[in-house]
Amino acid sequence: MSRRTQWALLAYRIPREPSTPRIAVWRQLKRLGVAQLGDGLVALPLDARTREQLEWIADAVHQAGGEATLWLSQAASASQEQRLTAELASARSLEYQELIDEVENAAAPNDRTVQRLRRELRRVNRRDYFPPPERAVAKAAVEALAARFERPAVALGQQQP
């Protein structure tokens, strides 16, 4: 039997006005790639990094005059856990697919394009807790594009005295 995942849950409520802190919290949660369990309830697989990140967000909620509580938990059943992990993997799968599409549509890549795609790949990787197959495809696509761009530059550099 496989070991069950431990989860960090953040239950929060933040005032509607002013909207700036609420939007900032929402953006931080999105950047972390949380699973939205309900209104004001999000989850991430528990590790030191995710716990610390959710603690910081809870502090931001408190500073904005809201309420936040961090809970450590595990799903009551294997099927609930599978649905939650599938939701997180599916969200990342879509992000990787968007990245793959962007690489395929890059007609004339340049250094800025390659660097931007590598940054985006790193951003998605940071919130990828249950890697889907698209992760490897996206990484290979970005690196192939980089190699295609960098190879001519190296060849040009070798021809110069």
MIFI-873063 format. One record per residue: residue number from 1; residue in one letter; x, y, z of N, C-alpha, C in turn. Coordinates in nm, 4 decimals. Example, Ala and Ser with C-alpha at 12.3 -4.5 7.8 and 13.67 -1.06 7.14 Angstrom:
REM residues 2
  nr rest       nX       nY       nZ      caX      caY      caZ       cX       cY       cZ
   1    A   1.3190  -0.5690   0.7800   1.2300  -0.4500   0.7800   1.3200  -0.3300   0.7800
   2    S   1.2850  -0.2250   0.7080   1.3670  -0.1060   0.7140   1.2900   0.0030   0.7870
This chain:
REM residues 161
  nr rest       nX       nY       nZ      caX      caY      caZ       cX       cY       cZ
   1    M   0.0845  -0.1185   0.0000   0.0000   0.0000   0.0000   0.0889   0.1247   0.0000
   2    S   0.0556   0.2208  -0.0866   0.1374   0.3407  -0.0946   0.1037   0.4354   0.0197
   3    R   0.2016   0.5136   0.0535   0.1855   0.6092   0.1630   0.0995   0.7267   0.1189
   4    R   0.0117   0.7708   0.2045  -0.0798   0.8799   0.1738  -0.0082   1.0141   0.1854
   5    T  -0.0516   1.1078   0.1048   0.0048   1.2426   0.1032  -0.0490   1.3239   0.2200
   6    Q   0.0396   1.3955   0.2838  -0.0001   1.4915   0.3861  -0.0225   1.6250   0.3149
   7    W  -0.1205   1.7014   0.3622  -0.1578   1.8267   0.2974  -0.1521   1.9425   0.3954
   8    A  -0.1189   2.0588   0.3425  -0.1291   2.1843   0.4172  -0.2522   2.2549   0.3617
   9    L  -0.3468   2.2854   0.4516  -0.4700   2.3540   0.4113  -0.4687   2.4941   0.4699
  10    L  -0.5051   2.5895   0.3897  -0.5178   2.7271   0.4373  -0.6635   2.7680   0.4231
  11    A  -0.7251   2.7957   0.5380  -0.8606   2.8501   0.5409  -0.8458   2.9988   0.5694
  12    Y  -0.9021   3.0805   0.4822  -0.8840   3.2247   0.5004  -1.0091   3.3019   0.4593
  13    R  -1.0190   3.4175   0.5180  -1.1246   3.5132   0.4836  -1.0599   3.6500   0.4911
  14    I  -1.0755   3.7260   0.3864  -1.0099   3.8557   0.3780  -1.1147   3.9601   0.3369
  15    P  -1.1102   4.0792   0.3952  -1.2095   4.1816   0.3610  -1.2083   4.2162   0.2116
  16    R  -1.3241   4.2462   0.1594  -1.3361   4.2835   0.0175  -1.2699   4.4177  -0.0123
  17    E  -1.2761   4.5088   0.0819  -1.2188   4.6423   0.0629  -1.1144   4.6678   0.1694
  18    P  -1.0039   4.7212   0.1387  -0.9584   4.7493   0.0034  -0.9263   4.6187  -0.0707
  19    S  -0.9378   4.6220  -0.2013  -0.9227   4.4998  -0.2806  -0.7770   4.4610  -0.3048
  20    T  -0.6853   4.5541  -0.2913  -0.5440   4.5264  -0.3217  -0.4875   4.4088  -0.2420
  21    P  -0.5052   4.4003  -0.1092  -0.4511   4.2847  -0.0368  -0.5164   4.1523  -0.0797
  22    R  -0.6463   4.1562  -0.1084  -0.7165   4.0352  -0.1517  -0.6606   3.9861  -0.2856
  23    I  -0.6376   4.0782  -0.3768  -0.5818   4.0431  -0.5073  -0.4394   3.9917  -0.4917
  24    A  -0.3612   4.0538  -0.4034  -0.2232   4.0095  -0.3805  -0.2209   3.8670  -0.3260
  25    V  -0.3096   3.8361  -0.2323  -0.3173   3.7000  -0.1766  -0.3570   3.6021  -0.2858
  26    W  -0.4559   3.6385  -0.3657  -0.4996   3.5510  -0.4748  -0.3842   3.5223  -0.5709
  27    R  -0.3068   3.6249  -0.6047  -0.1925   3.6059  -0.6955  -0.0854   3.5157  -0.6332
  28    Q  -0.0596   3.5338  -0.5042   0.0392   3.4483  -0.4368  -0.0068   3.3030  -0.4379
  29    L  -0.1336   3.2805  -0.4111  -0.1867   3.1439  -0.4115  -0.1794   3.0828  -0.5513
  30    K  -0.2119   3.1626  -0.6508  -0.2052   3.1136  -0.7892  -0.0614   3.0775  -0.8263
  31    R   0.0335   3.1622  -0.7864   0.1750   3.1376  -0.8144   0.2219   3.0062  -0.7507
  32    L   0.1643   2.9724  -0.6352   0.2003   2.8470  -0.5676   0.1339   2.7259  -0.6309
  33    G   0.0272   2.7472  -0.7080  -0.0410   2.6362  -0.7725  -0.1319   2.5584  -0.6790
  34    V  -0.2002   2.6273  -0.5894  -0.2858   2.5612  -0.4909  -0.4052   2.4936  -0.5561
  35    A  -0.4589   2.3947  -0.4852  -0.5865   2.3341  -0.5224  -0.6938   2.4092  -0.4454
  36    Q  -0.7929   2.4582  -0.5160  -0.9035   2.5318  -0.4523  -1.0072   2.4298  -0.4069
  37    L  -1.0171   2.4095  -0.2755  -1.1108   2.3120  -0.2209  -1.2488   2.3715  -0.1994
  38    G  -1.2548   2.5002  -0.1792  -1.3800   2.5706  -0.1560  -1.3511   2.7184  -0.1481
  39    D  -1.4533   2.7964  -0.1237  -1.4348   2.9402  -0.1110  -1.3512   2.9686   0.0135
  40    G  -1.2298   3.0212  -0.0077  -1.1426   3.0520   0.1053  -1.0743   2.9311   0.1652
  41    L  -1.0652   2.8205   0.0909  -0.9977   2.6999   0.1392  -0.9135   2.6416   0.0269
  42    V  -0.7817   2.6394   0.0494  -0.6889   2.5893  -0.0511  -0.5989   2.4824   0.0105
  43    A  -0.5383   2.4004  -0.0771  -0.4523   2.2922  -0.0299  -0.3277   2.2803  -0.1165
  44    L  -0.2205   2.2379  -0.0510  -0.0954   2.2021  -0.1177  -0.0387   2.0791  -0.0491
  45    P   0.0361   1.9966  -0.1243   0.1042   1.8855  -0.0577   0.1997   1.9429   0.0471
  46    L   0.2051   1.8788   0.1613   0.2841   1.9312   0.2724   0.4322   1.9004   0.2557
  47    D   0.5111   2.0050   0.2591   0.6555   1.9962   0.2758   0.6974   2.1272   0.3416
  48    A   0.8226   2.1390   0.3753   0.8682   2.2582   0.4474   0.8427   2.3858   0.3674
  49    R   0.8652   2.3797   0.2364   0.8476   2.4979   0.1517   0.7020   2.5399   0.1431
  50    T   0.6123   2.4458   0.1157   0.4713   2.4828   0.1005   0.4134   2.5303   0.2330
  51    R   0.4552   2.4677   0.3416   0.4057   2.5121   0.4722   0.4499   2.6553   0.4999
  52    E   0.5772   2.6826   0.4747   0.6287   2.8174   0.4988   0.5586   2.9196   0.4092
  53    Q   0.5385   2.8864   0.2828   0.4705   2.9785   0.1909   0.3284   3.0079   0.2382
  54    L   0.2551   2.9044   0.2806   0.1185   2.9264   0.3279   0.1170   3.0035   0.4600
  55    E   0.2181   2.9847   0.5440   0.2271   3.0638   0.6677   0.2468   3.2114   0.6349
  56    W   0.3299   3.2418   0.5350   0.3508   3.3806   0.4940   0.2213   3.4403   0.4409
  57    I   0.1486   3.3636   0.3626   0.0222   3.4141   0.3089  -0.0775   3.4364   0.4224
  58    A  -0.0799   3.3452   0.5196  -0.1686   3.3638   0.6360  -0.1333   3.4937   0.7090
  59    D  -0.0040   3.5215   0.7232   0.0385   3.6472   0.7854  -0.0111   3.7679   0.7049
  60    A  -0.0028   3.7589   0.5727  -0.0494   3.8688   0.4871  -0.1998   3.8892   0.5034
  61    V  -0.2735   3.7803   0.5170  -0.4187   3.7894   0.5375  -0.4472   3.8601   0.6696
  62    H  -0.3752   3.8210   0.7755  -0.3929   3.8850   0.9069  -0.3604   4.0342   0.9001
  63    Q  -0.2509   4.0684   0.8319  -0.2114   4.2083   0.8202  -0.3152   4.2907   0.7443
  64    A  -0.3917   4.2231   0.6567  -0.4955   4.2924   0.5805  -0.6286   4.2972   0.6559
  65    G  -0.6276   4.2520   0.7823  -0.7488   4.2554   0.8619  -0.8374   4.1345   0.8458
  66    G  -0.7827   4.0281   0.7866  -0.8604   3.9068   0.7649  -0.8280   3.7993   0.8663
  67    E  -0.8832   3.6816   0.8425  -0.8605   3.5665   0.9289  -0.8014   3.4543   0.8446
  68    A  -0.7046   3.3820   0.9015  -0.6429   3.2701   0.8301  -0.5978   3.1656   0.9305
  69    T  -0.6197   3.0406   0.8936  -0.5767   2.9292   0.9764  -0.5114   2.8261   0.8868
  70    L  -0.3958   2.7770   0.9286  -0.3250   2.6735   0.8546  -0.3509   2.5397   0.9221
  71    W  -0.3924   2.4412   0.8435  -0.4217   2.3077   0.8939  -0.3319   2.2069   0.8238
  72    L  -0.2913   2.1046   0.8968  -0.2175   1.9928   0.8400  -0.3130   1.8745   0.8402
  73    S  -0.3212   1.8063   0.7263  -0.4267   1.7080   0.7104  -0.3868   1.5973   0.6131
  74    Q  -0.4784   1.5028   0.5986  -0.4683   1.4037   0.4926  -0.6105   1.3727   0.4480
  75    A  -0.6275   1.3355   0.3228  -0.7609   1.3073   0.2699  -0.8194   1.1865   0.3431
  76    A  -0.9510   1.1867   0.3568  -1.0190   1.0784   0.4292  -1.0173   0.9476   0.3513
  77    S  -1.0076   0.9559   0.2189  -1.0063   0.8333   0.1385  -0.9048   0.8461   0.0252
  78    A  -0.8632   0.7323  -0.0257  -0.7682   0.7309  -0.1368  -0.8300   0.7953  -0.2609
  79    S  -0.9598   0.7768  -0.2823  -1.0238   0.8350  -0.4007  -1.0262   0.9877  -0.3922
  80    Q  -1.0478   1.0426  -0.2715  -1.0438   1.1879  -0.2558  -0.9038   1.2407  -0.2860
  81    E  -0.8046   1.1700  -0.2362  -0.6663   1.2114  -0.2612  -0.6338   1.2033  -0.4095
  82    Q  -0.6794   1.0983  -0.4755  -0.6539   1.0832  -0.6194  -0.7185   1.1962  -0.6987
  83    R  -0.8393   1.2361  -0.6604  -0.9054   1.3474  -0.7299  -0.8269   1.4770  -0.7109
  84    L  -0.7782   1.4992  -0.5906  -0.7034   1.6214  -0.5615  -0.5705   1.6236  -0.6369
  85    T  -0.4988   1.5133  -0.6353  -0.3715   1.5089  -0.7078  -0.3945   1.5186  -0.8583
  86    A  -0.5028   1.4584  -0.9076  -0.5349   1.4670  -1.0502  -0.5677   1.6112  -1.0893
  87    E  -0.6374   1.6834  -1.0017  -0.6701   1.8240  -1.0278  -0.5423   1.9074  -1.0401
  88    L  -0.4493   1.8868  -0.9483  -0.3234   1.9616  -0.9527  -0.2423   1.9247  -1.0765
  89    A  -0.2334   1.7949  -1.1074  -0.1580   1.7503  -1.2248  -0.2217   1.8033  -1.3532
  90    S  -0.3534   1.8055  -1.3596  -0.4238   1.8542  -1.4782  -0.3977   2.0031  -1.5006
  91    A  -0.3983   2.0793  -1.3934  -0.3711   2.2230  -1.4055  -0.2308   2.2468  -1.4603
  92    R  -0.1331   2.1720  -1.4105   0.0036   2.1878  -1.4607   0.0141   2.1362  -1.6032
  93    S  -0.0571   2.0300  -1.6348  -0.0566   1.9751  -1.7698  -0.0976   2.0817  -1.8715
  94    L  -0.2015   2.1574  -1.8386  -0.2467   2.2651  -1.9272  -0.1390   2.3721  -1.9424
  95    E  -0.0725   2.4064  -1.8325   0.0341   2.5067  -1.8397   0.1506   2.4576  -1.9249
  96    Y   0.1873   2.3302  -1.9079   0.2958   2.2747  -1.9902   0.2551   2.2722  -2.1372
  97    Q   0.1293   2.2379  -2.1651   0.0835   2.2329  -2.3031   0.0881   2.3712  -2.3663
  98    E   0.0518   2.4748  -2.2907   0.0622   2.6119  -2.3413   0.2072   2.6462  -2.3747
  99    L   0.2982   2.6021  -2.2907   0.4408   2.6261  -2.3139   0.4880   2.5515  -2.4393
 100    I   0.4457   2.4269  -2.4543   0.4807   2.3472  -2.5730   0.4292   2.4170  -2.6988
 101    D   0.3039   2.4634  -2.6941   0.2459   2.5331  -2.8087   0.3244   2.6598  -2.8418
 102    E   0.3656   2.7302  -2.7385   0.4424   2.8530  -2.7600   0.5771   2.8219  -2.8259
 103    V   0.6415   2.7145  -2.7835   0.7686   2.6741  -2.8449   0.7458   2.6387  -2.9919
 104    E   0.6402   2.5628  -3.0181   0.6121   2.5211  -3.1563   0.5801   2.6395  -3.2463
 105    N   0.5246   2.7461  -3.1891   0.4875   2.8635  -3.2685   0.5972   2.9693  -3.2736
 106    A   0.7114   2.9428  -3.2129   0.8228   3.0378  -3.2142   0.8919   3.0286  -3.3498
 107    A   0.8576   3.1203  -3.4383   0.9087   3.1169  -3.5753   1.0582   3.1465  -3.5823
 108    A   1.1003   3.2545  -3.5216   1.2408   3.2950  -3.5261   1.2871   3.3206  -3.3832
 109    P   1.3281   3.2158  -3.3121   1.3669   3.2350  -3.1719   1.4921   3.3206  -3.1601
 110    N   1.4949   3.3972  -3.0537   1.6147   3.4742  -3.0218   1.6463   3.4487  -2.8747
 111    D   1.7514   3.5093  -2.8269   1.7950   3.4863  -2.6897   1.6863   3.5240  -2.5883
 112    R   1.6168   3.6340  -2.6126   1.5097   3.6776  -2.5209   1.3977   3.5738  -2.5149
 113    T   1.3605   3.5204  -2.6299   1.2543   3.4201  -2.6355   1.2943   3.2955  -2.5577
 114    V   1.4146   3.2487  -2.5815   1.4642   3.1282  -2.5144   1.4688   3.1512  -2.3629
 115    Q   1.5219   3.2640  -2.3196   1.5312   3.2925  -2.1763   1.3926   3.3035  -2.1127
 116    R   1.2995   3.3668  -2.1825   1.1628   3.3806  -2.1306   1.0956   3.2437  -2.1173
 117    L   1.1130   3.1579  -2.2170   1.0529   3.0245  -2.2110   1.1162   2.9404  -2.1001
 118    R   1.2457   2.9543  -2.0809   1.3114   2.8827  -1.9704   1.2604   2.9317  -1.8350
 119    R   1.2420   3.0631  -1.8207   1.1865   3.1181  -1.6954   1.0460   3.0653  -1.6703
 120    E   0.9650   3.0635  -1.7745   0.8278   3.0142  -1.7598   0.8280   2.8657  -1.7227
 121    L   0.9166   2.7887  -1.7820   0.9276   2.6463  -1.7481   0.9651   2.6305  -1.6007
 122    R   1.0586   2.7109  -1.5512   1.0961   2.7052  -1.4090   0.9786   2.7431  -1.3194
 123    R   0.9023   2.8467  -1.3601   0.7857   2.8881  -1.2799   0.6828   2.7754  -1.2693
 124    V   0.6554   2.7088  -1.3806   0.5586   2.5988  -1.3785   0.6150   2.4830  -1.2958
 125    N   0.7429   2.4529  -1.3119   0.8058   2.3440  -1.2348   0.7925   2.3659  -1.0845
 126    R   0.8045   2.4912  -1.0400   0.7970   2.5203  -0.8962   0.6609   2.4885  -0.8365
 127    R   0.5557   2.4929  -0.9176   0.4225   2.4619  -0.8657   0.3721   2.3256  -0.9135
 128    D   0.4640   2.2438  -0.9614   0.4289   2.1120  -1.0139   0.4607   2.0057  -0.9090
 129    Y   0.3602   1.9685  -0.8323   0.3783   1.8748  -0.7219   0.3556   1.7302  -0.7642
 130    F   0.2813   1.7085  -0.8713   0.2508   1.5751  -0.9230   0.2702   1.5796  -1.0740
 131    P   0.3967   1.5704  -1.1196   0.4301   1.5965  -1.2603   0.3524   1.5092  -1.3602
 132    P   0.2869   1.5759  -1.4569   0.2214   1.5039  -1.5657   0.3231   1.4735  -1.6758
 133    P   0.2873   1.3890  -1.7719   0.3808   1.3552  -1.8811   0.4246   1.4783  -1.9613
 134    E   0.3413   1.5801  -1.9671   0.3749   1.7000  -2.0441   0.4966   1.7734  -1.9891
 135    R   0.5323   1.7463  -1.8654   0.6491   1.8136  -1.8063   0.7756   1.7813  -1.8862
 136    A   0.7975   1.6534  -1.9124   0.9169   1.6117  -1.9867   0.9119   1.6635  -2.1307
 137    V   0.7935   1.6630  -2.1899   0.7781   1.7113  -2.3274   0.8093   1.8605  -2.3347
 138    A   0.7579   1.9372  -2.2397   0.7825   2.0817  -2.2377   0.9310   2.1111  -2.2183
 139    K   0.9933   2.0388  -2.1259   1.1363   2.0612  -2.1017   1.2170   2.0306  -2.2276
 140    A   1.1852   1.9181  -2.2919   1.2570   1.8806  -2.4138   1.2340   1.9829  -2.5247
 141    A   1.1111   2.0346  -2.5361   1.0799   2.1322  -2.6407   1.1572   2.2623  -2.6192
 142    V   1.1612   2.3101  -2.4956   1.2330   2.4345  -2.4658   1.3820   2.4153  -2.4908
 143    E   1.4365   2.3039  -2.4472   1.5802   2.2801  -2.4669   1.6144   2.2598  -2.6146
 144    A   1.5248   2.1962  -2.6909   1.5477   2.1797  -2.8349   1.5480   2.3157  -2.9043
 145    L   1.4553   2.4026  -2.8636   1.4513   2.5376  -2.9199   1.5792   2.6127  -2.8841
 146    A   1.6225   2.6007  -2.7605   1.7457   2.6670  -2.7171   1.8651   2.6156  -2.7974
 147    A   1.8711   2.4852  -2.8174   1.9824   2.4271  -2.8929   1.9797   2.4752  -3.0379
 148    R   1.8611   2.4849  -3.0964   1.8472   2.5328  -3.2336   1.8935   2.6772  -3.2456
 149    F   1.8620   2.7572  -3.1435   1.9035   2.8974  -3.1447   2.0524   2.9098  -3.1155
 150    E   2.1015   2.8362  -3.0172   2.2401   2.8512  -2.9724   2.3397   2.7895  -3.0699
 151    R   2.3025   2.6850  -3.1418   2.3935   2.6191  -3.2350   2.4412   2.7139  -3.3447
 152    P   2.3529   2.7865  -3.4139   2.4029   2.8802  -3.5154   2.4930   2.9882  -3.4564
 153    A   2.4627   3.0348  -3.3354   2.5455   3.1378  -3.2723   2.6851   3.0841  -3.2454
 154    V   2.6943   2.9588  -3.2031   2.8252   2.8976  -3.1771   2.9000   2.8810  -3.3081
 155    A   2.8302   2.8354  -3.4120   2.8950   2.8167  -3.5419   2.9470   2.9501  -3.5970
 156    L   2.8692   3.0555  -3.5808   2.9137   3.1877  -3.6254   3.0357   3.2327  -3.5470
 157    G   3.0356   3.2059  -3.4202   3.1471   3.2449  -3.3342   3.2751   3.1719  -3.3705
 158    Q   3.2619   3.0482  -3.4159   3.3799   2.9703  -3.4531   3.4399   3.0177  -3.5833
 159    Q   3.3586   3.0789  -3.6719   3.4089   3.1227  -3.8015   3.4834   3.2545  -3.7915
 160    Q   3.4624   3.3263  -3.6855   3.5272   3.4561  -3.6724   3.6714   3.4380  -3.6260
 161    P   3.7644   3.5228  -3.6755   3.9057   3.5093  -3.6355   3.9280   3.5437  -3.4928
